Amino acid sequence: MRAPAFFIAASAPLLIASQICYDPLAVERIAADEACCHAGLAHRQERGEPSRGYDMLHHRLDLVIDPSVRAISGIVTHRIAALSELESVELDLSNALIVSAAMVDGAAVGYMHTDDKLTLLLFDPISEGEIADVSVAYAGEPPQNGFGSFAQAEHDGAPIIWTLSEPYGAKDWWPCKQDLNDKADSLDLIVTTTTGNRVASNGLLIEEADLGNGAVRFHWRHRHPIAYYLIALAVTNYSVFSNTVPLADGDVEVLNYCYPENLGAWQGASNDIVAQLQLYSELFGAYPFADEKYGHAQFGWGGGMEHQTMSFMGGLWYELIAHEAAHQWFGDLVTCGSWQDLWLNEGFATYLQMLCYERLAPQYWKPQIRARMNQVTSQPGGSVLVTDTLNIARLFDARLTYAKGALLLHMLRWVCGDEAFFQGVRDYLNDPLVRNRSAVTEQLVAHLEAASGVSLAEFMEDWFSGQGFPTYQVVWAQAANGRVHVGIDQTTSHASVGFFEMPVALRFAGDGQEELVRLDHVSSGQRFEFDLPFQADSVHFDPDLWIVSGQNLVLKLPVAVFDDRERSLIYPNPATDDAWLHVGGRMSGEVRLEVIDALGRMVIEANPVVEDLRVPVLSGPLSPGHYTVRVVSSDGARIELPFIKG
C-alpha cells in the first residue's frame, strides 16, 4: 500500500495544499439539496443491473486544473448504495494518477491501486441497502489515451485543457465506475483554476467565485441521471454568449463557450440550433434537460462530443450542431447499454441530422440519403452490430455505426410506416425502463413492433446482425389493356444474408401520369401482376431511396418475352461491378453476344463460352438508355430483344 503523500505539480503555483487537502465535511455538503440521488435505490431493479455490488447515486468532483499545466488534482466523492454487503469498493482509475487517501463516510480506509483498478479495502463492511460516501484524493498527469481523454493544447496562444472520455477514458482523469448500466442520479463538478479562465461543464453554473491570489472557482450542478463518459470539463479563456430556443413548454437557453478569436463566427453560426431543437422536441418529446440548459463549448478536436447538456465542438457547422444536439435524446437521455449497441447513439444522431434536411431544408434530403447509401455500399460486408467492443476503430466506424446505423433506422421507418415509426421511437424514449437509463437494441425493436404490428425479427437479423446489402434486378412488361407484369430477382453482397426480405417501391410513369406501387418482395424471382390506368414507358426503382442497395437494374420487355422468360429471356444479375446476363434457353456451339444502343451503335461485342447458361458481358455498367441485346449461336439459334436500363 502506498503511504498517503499528496502529489502537487511544482510548476503550477495554483495547486497549493490548502486548496486540495481532504475535507471531511465535504460529504455533508452533498446531502442537503441532493435528495434526488436516493431515487437510485428505488429504480435500480427496473434497469440493467449495476455491477460491482453497488449503485452509483451521486458524483462530486472537486478538482484543481491550470490549463497551462497538463495535470489534475482533487477529491472525488461518490455516494453509493450497496446492493449486497460490501467488504471492498472497486473503482476505475489509471495507474498514472497517484492516490494519496481514500475514505468512506469520512473515515480512512486502505486501498490497492493496480492495473487501472482502485480497490478500497473496508475495515467495516457496508451492509446491503446502506448508503455510503466514498472519497478518493488523487493527483498526477493523466495518460494520453483514446480521442483525448485529457488533452492539452493552445488556441491563439492561450492554453486549454479538455476531456473526452468515450468510450473508456474517464478513468484517465478521475476515479469512476465505467459501467453503462449505472448512471449516477446527479453530479456536482467544481473546478478551481487560474484567473482569466472559465470552466465549461454539465448542468447549471451555480457559482463563479474569485478566490483571490489569481484563483477562481466554478461550480456546475447537474440534476439528471448521467453516464460516466458524458461527464466533462474544458478550461480556457472562453468568451460566452447565449441563444434562446422557444419551445412549447418554455424557452431553453443554449449557452455557448467559444474562443475569443472565434466569437463573431460562432455568433453567426449558432442560430441553426434553434430550429433543430424545435424539430427534435416536436418529433421526440421536449428537450430532456430544459430545466438546466443546452450548450456548446469549443475544444481542439475535429468533430464533436455529446457531453450531457453541453456538447464539446470543434466548430459550429450545420450537421455537427444537429448531430450533437440529437444525442441529448439518443445517447444522453437514453444511453446504449452495451458498446455492441453503439448504433443506438450514433445511428440515431446521424439520422436526426439527416431529418433536419428532410424537414428544414428538403432540397438536401435525397442527396444526404444517397451519399450515405454510397458510403455503405462501397464495401460488400460489415454489420451494424459491433462484435469487438475493444476495437475503437470498429466502434466508431463511419460506414457501419454511423451511416449504416442511420440507414437501418431509415429502413425501419419504411417497413413500419411513418406514423408507427415515430410513435414507436417516442414510446421507446418514454419507457420507464429506458428513459434516463440505458437500453439495448431489443428494447427499441419491441416498441417499434408494438407500434406497427410488424414482426421485425427477420429484418433485424438481416440488417443489424447480418452483413452487406441486396442488389435488385427488375424486369417488367405491360399489356395493351394496362396489365403490368413484374419480376424481381435479388442477389446479396455478403454470404451472411441469403435474401433481404423488403417491401419494394416502383414508380411507373407515362402519358403524363405516374403511380407508386409498393410490392412485398419475399423471395428472389417473385412475380407480380396488377393494373395501371395508363401506359407506362418507364419504371424507377425505389425512387424515394428507402432501401440500401447497389447496382440495381430495371429492364422493360415485350409482354411475349416476359411470359416466355424461363425459356428465352436475357436479364442482368450484377452481383459485382461486372454484370451478368442470364440466357434462359439452351444454346449449343459458340455464342456471340452483341449489345446495340438506340443509335444502332455496337456498345458490347463478346464471344464468351456459355457455362451454366451464364454469359459475362459487361466490363462496367451500361449507361441508362434503350438497348437491343442479340445472342447468336454457331448452330443458328438466335435470341433478340429490346430492353431499357433504368
HELIX and SHEET records of a PDB file:
HELIX    1   1 ALA A   17  ILE A   20  1                                   4    
HELIX    2   2 ALA A   26  ALA A   31  1                                   6    
HELIX    3   3 ALA A   35  HIS A   38  5                                   4    
HELIX    4   4 ALA A   39  HIS A   43  1                                   5    
HELIX    5   5 ARG A   44  GLU A   46  5                                   3    
HELIX    6   6 ALA A  170  ASP A  172  5                                   3    
HELIX    7   7 TYR A  228  LEU A  230  5                                   3    
HELIX    8   8 PRO A  260  ASN A  262  5                                   3    
HELIX    9   9 LEU A  263  ALA A  269  1                                   7    
HELIX   10  10 ASP A  272  PHE A  284  1                                  13    
HELIX   11  11 TYR A  318  HIS A  327  1                                  10    
HELIX   12  12 TRP A  339  ASP A  341  5                                   3    
HELIX   13  13 TRP A  343  LEU A  360  1                                  18    
HELIX   14  14 PRO A  362  TYR A  364  5                                   3    
HELIX   15  15 TRP A  365  VAL A  376  1                                  12    
HELIX   16  16 ILE A  392  LEU A  395  1                                   4    
HELIX   17  17 ALA A  398  LYS A  404  3                                   7    
HELIX   18  18 GLY A  405  CYS A  416  1                                  12    
HELIX   19  19 ASP A  418  ASN A  430  1                                  13    
HELIX   20  20 THR A  441  SER A  452  1                                  12    
HELIX   21  21 ALA A  457  MET A  460  1                                   4    
HELIX   22  22 GLU A  461  SER A  465  3                                   5    
HELIX   23  23 VAL A  559  ASP A  563  1                                   5    
HELIX   24  24 ARG A  565  SER A  568  1                                   4    
SHEET    1   A 8 ALA A 107  ALA A 108  0                                        
SHEET    2   A 8 LEU A  97  VAL A 104 -1                                        
SHEET    3   A 8 ILE A 131  GLY A 140 -1                                        
SHEET    4   A 8 ILE A  72  ALA A  82 -1                                        
SHEET    5   A 8 TYR A  54  VAL A  64 -1                                        
SHEET    6   A 8 SER A 186  THR A 194  1                                        
SHEET    7   A 8 ALA A 215  HIS A 222 -1                                        
SHEET    8   A 8 LEU A 204  GLY A 212 -1                                        
SHEET    1   B 3 LEU A  86  ASP A  92  0                                        
SHEET    2   B 3 LYS A 117  ILE A 126 -1                                        
SHEET    3   B 3 GLY A 110  THR A 114 -1                                        
SHEET    1   C 4 PHE A 150  HIS A 155  0                                        
SHEET    2   C 4 ALA A 158  THR A 163 -1                                        
SHEET    3   C 4 LEU A 233  THR A 236 -1                                        
SHEET    4   C 4 ARG A 198  SER A 201 -1                                        
SHEET    1   D 5 SER A 239  LEU A 247  0                                        
SHEET    2   D 5 GLY A 250  CYS A 258 -1                                        
SHEET    3   D 5 TYR A 294  GLN A 298  1                                        
SHEET    4   D 5 SER A 311  MET A 313  1                                        
SHEET    5   D 5 GLY A 304  MET A 305 -1                                        
SHEET    1   E 2 THR A 335  CYS A 336  0                                        
SHEET    2   E 2 SER A 438  ALA A 439  1                                        
SHEET    1   F 4 GLN A 526  ASP A 531  0                                        
SHEET    2   F 4 ARG A 483  THR A 492 -1                                        
SHEET    3   F 4 PRO A 470  GLN A 478 -1                                        
SHEET    4   F 4 LEU A 553  LYS A 556  1                                        
SHEET    1   G 3 GLN A 513  HIS A 521  0                                        
SHEET    2   G 3 MET A 502  GLY A 510 -1                                        
SHEET    3   G 3 SER A 538  PHE A 541 -1                                        
SHEET    1   H 3 ILE A 570  PRO A 572  0                                        
SHEET    2   H 3 TRP A 580  VAL A 583 -1                                        
SHEET    3   H 3 ARG A 614  PRO A 616 -1                                        
SHEET    1   I 4 MET A 602  ALA A 606  0                                        
SHEET    2   I 4 VAL A 591  ASP A 597 -1                                        
SHEET    3   I 4 GLY A 625  SER A 633 -1                                        
SHEET    4   I 4 ARG A 638  LYS A 645 -1                                        
END                                                                             
